[in-house]
Amino acid sequence: MGRQTPMDWEAADRIAEAAARAPESDTAVSGFDDWVLAAAAGNDPHDDDDAWDDE
């Protein structure tokens, strides 16, 4: 199996925009566009609330 690359915002945005342009596509109908946006959010190092908590 090939190397896996974590989902980033740029790729997730491209997929979500393509799904929005073709709402009847397999990607849009399956909910994959929502999944990739959630995956990008989970991989975002700046989205960790604990990292910013200095208290």
Steps between C-alpha positions, in 0.01 A plus 500: 500500500623853426582774742204673662487878526287663770206705372575872498271801454605562139409149387182495708387831352560370145290190568220694673487757218480223238215338694319836516534542122356151442252430781389172338856365480607194697723721716217734595236231545725281716590781741870460422532879468388541862738225608805663341419834663480326838825317430676826410375657822629201696841530336530876553777561756359847572160360593611360836333700778734357763808628315383857550394461863768665713301489823 
